Amino acid sequence: MVRYGSLAASVGRAATPWGLIAYLEEVREDELDTRSAFEGADAVTVSTWHRAKGLEWPIVVLLDIASPPPASAFGIHVESERVEIDLASPLEGRWVRYWPNPYQKKQKKAPLHGCATGHPASARVNTSAEYENLRLAYVGWTRARDCVVLASRTGKAGAGLLQRLGSPDKPLTVPPMDDGTEFVDLDWAGKPVRARVRHCAPAAARPRAVGSETTYVATGPREFAPRWVQPSAAHEILESPGALATSETIGTRIALSGSPSMDLVGSAIHGFLAADRRELTPGERLSIASGLLDRWDVANVLAPAALLTASDALHAWVTRNWPGAIWHRELPILHKLPTGSTVRGTCDLALETPAGWVIIDHKSFPGSTAEATSRAQTHAPQLAAYAAAVRASTNQPTLSCWIHLPVTGHVAKV
């Protein structure tokens, strides 16, 4: 009716009963009635209480009517300081109250909940919720043309809302009789009602004949793509291992003492290359380098000045090739592949240029120059994973990928 009235007003016509009938017939013919119920004898409509308004069925089953949703004073509620509404100022004396709940819904025993429960606002919310549940019960109860079925859990037949509708001496429902009696006489608001009360039991399962044309063939065990993939393990998901394109010298070799753990040395070098900035003073840079070497317990392996030298060489090489590039150090990567796997890691250095991106990864390999550049080829899939993630997130091409070898003072393009 509301839609018909709006449609009539939009074309400048009066809304009449005959026009409403014509409009409803047109809606039915065009199959645009989303509120109509199925007319088949075996049709079952599953609906919420609110969406059932205005509809009717021969039989209606009301589920969980004895246990309405609990009310809570937390959240957003409209408060009114007036008993009656003034049509001239309908919003006067009305305001919005918001109580945030910092706890999970299952947590209800904190001191905050005790304070909220004893507050007058909780009583108002509970009263309002009770009236709303009663209105919903009326809606559900009056949807049936012939029969209403009240379904509840065992022992909850007369609890909650049903208890509120009845009285101690005249309950609305009674539990099933132990002697097998199903039909009982009840008094509903002075009206005699004969109700059938029984336990609900599932129907016997009917055997189903399955023909050969309706069976399926099991595919058997399958190997699925991993959920998470580290970029360093990208060679396991890429068909090509990559190739070494070229290499060049950008600095001098770092002198290492003794037989240190290269994992610790590499962590110290990585940390400095990530933290070093051109605006820092030489003293500040040396302090950062010394602190990193001490914390990684490799202060006796290399000198702090060596880290500054390696960082200066890298910066000079980048400035010569991509002047004005924006440096993104320790760039987090999270990229979902078509196979369903998600590549998760951190790119050591990504250079953003107007033409595209340059991916650089630091590897602290201490071998000879030939061995270091040859080994750089094995890390090509890792850089390819970085490049694919950057390309997917920025829609910009990757110009090149490089392995930076600070210990040998080289870079290798892969």
PyMOL commands that set and color helices and strands:
alter all, ss='L'
color gray80, all
select helices_A, chain A and resi 2-10+17-29+111-117+120-141+161-165+212-214+231-236+262-275+282-295+304-321+369-394
alter helices_A, ss='H'
color red, helices_A
select strands_A, chain A and resi 57-63+75-80+94-99+144-151+183-188+191-196+228-229+246-249+326-336+342-353+356-362+398-405+410-413
alter strands_A, ss='S'
color yellow, strands_A
deselect
rebuild
show_as cartoon
